[in-house]
Amino acid sequence: MTDRTQLSSRQAHALFDILTSNATLTEIEHLKYTKTIATFGPPLQPSANEEPSSPLLRILLQSFVLDLPGLRNVTSNFWTDSILPLVKALDNANLSESYDKGTVGIRRTLSTAVASIVESVSRGRLGGYPKKSLKPDSQYDQTNPDDVVTAWDDFLQRIIYGDLLDKMFVKAAETDKLSDHEFASLLHHNLIVSPRGQSIISLLNRVHRLAPYFLIKQTLRVGNAASMLNGMTQLLLAKMNLSTLTSWFGGQSSDSGMNLLQQIISQVLNAEVTELRKRLKQLDQSKDAPEKSQLDQLREYLSKPAEEQQRLRTESESKSISIATAILSKSNSPPSLPEATHKLALDYLSLHLAIRDRERLIQVLCHSSPDLLTTSIRELVVVYDPIIRSLHKAVDLGSGVTDLQLFLDDLIALASLDNKPNRQRGLPTVKDFVHLMQKHAKSSHVFIHQVLKNGKELGEWYHEYATHAVSQYKQQQQQADLEAENGAEGKTAAGDFTSILNSLMSSLSDNENDHRTVLKQIDAYASFLDGLAQKSKKSMETIVRASLDAAPNSNTSNSNEIEEKGSPGIFLLKWQHFINATPITPGAGDDKPRTGKNKSVKDATAVGVEGHAAATAGSPGGTKGLDPPDVTEVLKVLGLGFRKELRRLVDMKREEGQ
């Protein structure tokens, strides 16, 4: 290989990020397509004759998920007879796209959140975590952001390549005085920064209010494990219908009716449907409302096949017309809508799509025959029986549920912005969520301690799994792929995957133009990643300074600075960029498609089902000038080769298991 095709450490790191980031988001998005599920392969299909549609997700599933205690004991029939039909039913429901609704939906918000985490996990799995030598007995200054970052890296080094994991399990079994684990940034970003955050907290609040905590706690405190399990199953999964009574006398049981879990799902979603229908009624009464024939056409769009809907979206995007205009243009005399009427047409379509989504979810989860959801949960209860029994013996599960209930009480109170009478203090900051996590950390530490102290066998199962999971991050090559470049010692390349990336680049050696364009885009993306790292570091400095402030909700300069600079963590910034890139239909008066970062889209996304706009912190501060550069050419010429390498790894993994 010539030096011209050899990537520098910085370039390899950037290219690895480009390819894994795109592959992760694409594969997660494509799970909504029936064809993707049909060719996913094991465990959803017992045989893998076709090329896997989601090779990266397959690798992660086989490496981390299928070996989980309990889940590793399920039979192949669980996947093929319970999970696969449920996934297909959700795919066939043809739930709406953010593009059509003009907002970034909850599914899009959560799927991009998952993608931002999974892409990082995938790079660790494919390339390994770079190994470095550590100084013995290192000391860290908790008030120094650089030391905090170094401490985290050293922690991972000792977990993956040392014996710290073993020591942690021993320590947790000996004492409940553990270090705090703060997920404050993730909660703050999801519930406060995201325009969809208040919709998520509202949904959580509805479920929280309906959950039968008292009955659950009383059942979990039953001394006999078998009786407790049977009681919980009856409480949550037993159907309340005539068949339930007749089955006690030898009659045939039936899937008709709903159990308590399904009642909660149905009530939560139906409550939102009621609010959405109220808004529809108000829209119908508006003087600017579209004509009845136009409203009928918009409603007909809901029942069109997914392929026809996608064709109309493509037409909308290519012609820079709204999805409503694209739908109405199929009439004999396409109308020219006034801007006010055009906006109401888009709102009308969005509301109907939101109602249909909820009704179809209720149908799939609560009224399907056979009952796919209940069947899947019952099968999981059977395979997790030994784990549940061990937990019941080791810890007071009722007290654990009480701790969870109290945590959710405080989380909902903090994050529900509509209930803040004293708004001059501003929106909750990361510091407020840090204090929330610190307040409830002790209960989680006590729970873990009791489980490991009293449930020796259970602890061994999860210790074994944790050892297996961290081993997936070990680099296989003898020398860690690190390179000192421009004084920036320790810049990682792509670990074990570096040679594969160099091989992909060598395929461009005969095409000077492609090679030059690809390297230019890779270098631009490397600068983008440097900017994200710098932004995250500045946010960390702010959080570290704020953490020294003991009082939550204090209106200090630190609190204001946190709101301006946002939360630390590159994955949070990548998540925001995923959301910002969401394609959205042109609005009334727009001449081109919008994206999730448009103000009109953010404003519409912040509107709850009741029609009220919720306050949000908006995008993380300091992200101006940090938009991802164009990497279209990189994906065009190297994306297919990367997918082939992933499929080769899937085949190798399958052969190892045979």
Residue pairs with C-beta under 8 A, 6 or more apart in sequence:
1 502
1 503
1 506
2 506
2 509
4 509
4 515
5 502
5 505
5 506
5 508
5 509
5 515
6 502
6 505
7 15
7 493
7 498
7 501
7 502
7 505
7 522
8 483
8 485
9 481
9 482
9 483
9 485
9 491
9 492
9 493
10 485
10 491
10 493
10 526
11 519
11 522
11 523
11 526
12 481
12 493
12 494
12 498
12 501
12 502
13 491
13 492
13 493
13 494
13 526
13 529
14 522
14 523
14 525
14 526
14 529
15 494
15 501
15 505
15 522
15 525
15 634
15 638
16 123
16 126
16 127
16 493
16 494
16 497
16 498
16 501
17 119
17 123
17 525
17 529
18 522
18 525
18 631
18 634
18 635
19 501
19 634
19 635
19 638
19 639
19 642
20 56
20 119
20 122
20 123
20 126
21 119
21 574
22 631
22 635
22 639
23 56
23 122
23 639
23 642
23 643
23 646
24 56
24 115
24 118
24 119
24 122
25 112
25 115
25 119
25 578
27 53
27 54
27 55
27 56
27 57
28 57
28 111
28 114
28 115
28 118
29 111
30 36
30 53
30 54
31 37
31 54
31 57
31 87
31 91
32 91
32 95
33 91
34 88
34 91
34 92
35 53
36 53
36 54
37 44
37 53
37 84
37 87
37 88
37 91
38 45
38 53
39 45
39 50
39 51
39 52
39 53
40 52
40 53
40 54
40 57
40 58
41 48
41 50
41 52
41 53
41 58
41 650
42 48
42 58
42 79
42 654
43 61
43 66
43 76
43 79
43 80
44 79
44 80
44 83
44 84
44 87
45 80
45 84
46 76
46 80
48 650
48 654
51 647
52 58
52 647
52 650
55 643
55 646
55 647
55 649
55 650
56 122
56 646
57 118
58 650
59 122
59 125
59 126
59 646
59 649
59 650
59 653
60 118
60 121
60 122
60 125
62 653
63 125
63 469
63 472
64 121
64 125
64 469
64 472
65 71
66 72
67 465
67 468
67 469
68 465
69 387
69 461
69 462
69 465
70 380
70 383
70 384
70 386
70 387
71 383
73 383
74 379
74 380
74 383
78 376
78 379
78 380
78 383
82 372
82 375
82 376
82 379
83 376
85 372
86 364
86 372
86 373
86 376
89 364
89 368
89 372
90 364
93 357
93 360
93 361
93 363
93 364
94 305
94 306
94 309
94 360
95 107
95 357
95 360
95 361
96 105
96 353
96 354
96 356
96 357
97 309
97 313
98 104
98 105
98 108
98 582
98 583
98 584
98 596
99 313
99 316
99 317
99 323
99 582
99 583
99 584
99 585
100 309
100 313
100 323
100 349
100 350
100 353
100 585
101 349
101 350
101 353
101 354
102 346
102 350
102 584
102 585
102 587
102 601
102 604
103 196
103 350
103 584
103 601
103 604
103 605
103 607
104 195
104 196
104 579
104 582
104 584
104 596
104 601
104 605
105 196
106 196
106 199
106 200
106 203
108 579
108 582
109 190
109 194
109 196
109 200
109 579
110 200
112 575
112 578
112 579
112 582
113 190
113 575
115 575
115 578
116 571
116 572
116 574
116 575
116 578
117 571
119 574
120 571
123 494
124 472
124 473
125 472
125 473
126 494
126 495
126 496
126 497
126 649
127 475
127 481
127 494
127 495
127 496
127 497
127 498
128 473
128 474
128 475
128 476
128 495
128 496
129 156
129 157
129 160
129 473
129 474
129 475
129 495
130 475
130 480
130 481
130 482
130 490
130 492
130 495
131 157
131 160
131 161
131 474
131 475
131 480
132 157
132 480
132 482
132 490
134 154
134 157
134 158
134 162
138 151
138 154
140 147
140 148
140 150
140 151
141 147
142 148
142 544
143 544
143 545
143 548
144 544
145 537
145 540
145 541
145 544
148 540
148 544
149 537
149 540
155 164
158 164
159 165
159 470
160 470
160 471
160 473
160 474
161 474
165 463
165 466
165 467
165 470
166 463
169 452
169 459
169 463
169 466
171 178
172 178
172 448
172 449
172 452
173 449
173 452
173 453
173 459
174 449
174 453
175 449
176 442
176 445
176 446
176 448
176 449
176 450
177 445
178 445
178 448
178 449
180 437
180 438
180 441
181 437
181 441
182 434
182 437
182 438
183 437
184 430
184 431
184 433
184 434
184 436
184 437
184 567
185 430
185 433
185 543
185 567
185 568
185 569
185 572
186 567
186 569
186 572
187 411
187 415
187 433
187 436
187 437
188 428
188 429
188 430
188 432
188 433
188 567
189 566
189 567
189 572
189 575
189 576
189 620
190 197
190 200
191 197
191 198
191 200
191 201
191 415
192 415
192 417
192 427
192 428
192 616
192 617
193 566
193 567
193 576
193 616
193 617
193 618
193 619
193 620
194 200
194 579
194 616
195 602
195 603
195 605
195 606
195 616
195 618
196 605
196 606
197 415
197 614
197 616
198 415
198 416
198 417
198 418
198 606
198 608
198 614
198 615
198 616
199 608
199 609
199 614
201 412
201 415
201 416
202 416
202 608
202 609
203 268
203 272
204 408
204 412
205 412
205 416
206 267
206 268
206 271
207 264
207 268
208 408
208 409
208 412
210 264
210 267
210 268
211 264
211 405
212 235
212 260
213 401
213 402
213 405
215 235
216 232
216 235
216 398
216 401
217 398
217 401
217 402
218 398
219 228
219 231
219 232
219 235
220 228
220 232
220 392
220 397
220 398
220 401
221 396
221 397
221 398
222 228
222 231
225 388
225 389
225 392
225 393
228 392
229 381
229 385
229 388
229 389
233 378
233 381
235 260
236 259
236 260
236 261
236 377
237 259
237 260
237 261
237 374
237 377
237 378
238 244
238 259
238 260
239 254
239 255
239 256
239 257
239 258
239 259
240 257
240 258
240 259
241 254
241 256
241 257
243 251
243 252
243 253
243 254
243 256
243 257
244 253
244 257
246 252
247 253
255 368
255 369
255 370
255 371
255 374
256 369
258 266
258 366
258 367
259 374
261 373
261 374
261 377
262 365
262 366
262 373
262 374
265 361
265 362
265 365
265 366
266 362
266 366
269 358
269 359
269 361
269 362
270 358
270 362
272 354
272 358
272 609
273 355
273 358
273 359
275 609
275 610
275 611
276 351
276 354
276 355
276 358
276 609
277 355
278 611
279 351
279 610
279 611
280 348
280 351
280 352
280 355
282 611
283 289
283 344
283 347
283 348
283 351
284 295
286 344
288 338
288 340
288 341
288 344
289 295
289 341
289 344
289 348
290 298
290 337
290 341
290 344
290 345
290 348
291 335
293 331
294 328
294 331
294 335
294 345
295 348
297 327
297 328
297 330
297 331
298 324
298 327
298 328
298 345
298 348
298 349
298 352
299 352
301 309
301 312
301 327
301 349
302 352
302 353
302 356
304 312
312 323
312 326
312 327
313 323
313 326
313 585
315 321
315 326
316 322
316 323
316 325
316 326
316 585
316 586
316 593
317 583
317 593
319 326
320 586
320 590
320 591
320 592
320 593
321 329
321 586
322 342
322 346
322 585
322 586
322 587
322 588
322 590
323 346
323 349
323 585
324 337
324 342
324 345
324 346
324 349
324 585
325 337
325 342
327 349
328 334
328 335
328 337
328 345
337 345
337 588
339 588
339 589
340 588
342 588
342 589
343 587
343 588
346 585
346 587
346 588
350 604
354 609
364 372
364 373
365 373
366 373
381 388
387 458
387 461
390 455
390 457
390 458
391 397
391 451
391 455
391 458
393 454
393 455
394 450
394 451
394 453
394 454
394 455
394 458
395 447
395 450
395 451
395 454
395 455
396 450
400 447
403 440
403 443
403 444
403 447
406 440
406 443
407 440
407 443
410 436
410 439
410 440
411 436
413 419
414 428
414 432
414 433
414 436
415 428
417 427
417 428
417 614
417 615
417 616
418 612
418 614
423 615
424 555
425 553
425 555
426 555
426 559
426 560
426 563
427 563
427 615
427 616
427 617
428 553
429 546
429 559
429 562
429 563
430 543
430 546
430 562
430 567
431 543
431 546
431 547
431 549
431 552
431 558
431 559
431 562
432 552
432 553
434 543
434 546
434 547
435 552
436 552
451 458
451 459
452 458
452 459
475 481
475 495
475 496
476 496
477 495
477 496
480 495
481 492
481 493
481 494
481 495
481 496
481 498
482 489
482 490
482 491
482 492
482 493
483 491
483 493
484 490
484 491
485 491
494 500
494 501
500 645
504 638
504 641
504 642
504 645
505 515
505 518
505 638
507 641
508 514
508 515
508 518
508 637
509 515
514 633
514 637
517 633
518 633
518 634
518 637
518 638
521 629
521 630
521 631
521 632
521 633
521 634
522 631
522 634
524 629
524 630
524 631
525 628
525 629
525 631
525 634
527 629
528 626
528 628
528 629
529 570
531 625
531 626
532 570
532 573
532 574
532 626
533 570
535 565
535 566
535 573
535 622
535 623
535 626
536 568
536 569
536 570
536 573
537 568
538 565
538 622
539 562
539 565
539 566
539 567
539 568
539 569
539 620
539 622
540 568
542 558
542 561
542 562
542 565
543 562
543 567
543 568
545 558
546 556
546 558
546 559
546 561
546 562
549 556
549 558
563 617
563 621
564 621
564 622
565 620
565 621
565 622
566 572
566 573
566 619
566 620
566 621
566 622
566 623
567 620
572 620
573 620
573 623
573 626
576 619
576 620
576 623
577 627
577 628
579 596
579 597
580 595
580 596
580 597
580 619
580 627
581 595
581 596
581 597
581 628
582 595
582 596
582 601
583 593
583 594
583 595
584 593
584 594
584 595
584 596
584 598
584 601
585 593
585 594
586 592
586 593
586 594
587 594
587 600
594 600
594 601
595 601
596 602
596 605
597 619
602 616
602 618
602 619
603 613
606 613
606 614
606 615
606 616
607 613
607 614
608 614
